[in-house]
Amino acid sequence: MKTLCLTDQVIESYMEYLQGEERSKATLEKYRRDIRKLQLFLGSDNQVTKSRMIEFKTVLEQNYKISSANSILAAVNGL
C-alpha cells in the first residue's frame, strides 16, 4: 500500500485538480481548511496511513458533530 506524504505541494496540486473539476470557491476554501486540519494533526510526521486516519477520525468525532466530522473526512478522502 502506497503511503501519501501530505505536503503543501500535494495540497496545492489537489486544489488545482478540484478547480479543474469546477468546484466552487467556497468548496475549495472548505476543502483546504479541512485538509489543513489533517496536516496539523499529522504534524512533522506527514505520512497519511490507515492507522493515522483512524486516529484522526476519532479526534474529529470527539470534537465535532458527526455531520461535521463526516464533512471533513469527505474533503480528505479525495486525496
Buried (B, 14 or more C-beta within 10 A) or exposed (E): EEEEEBEEEBBEEBBEEBEEEEBEEEBBEBBBEBBEBBBEBBEEEBEBEEEBBEEBBEEBBEEBEEEEBBBBBEBBEEB
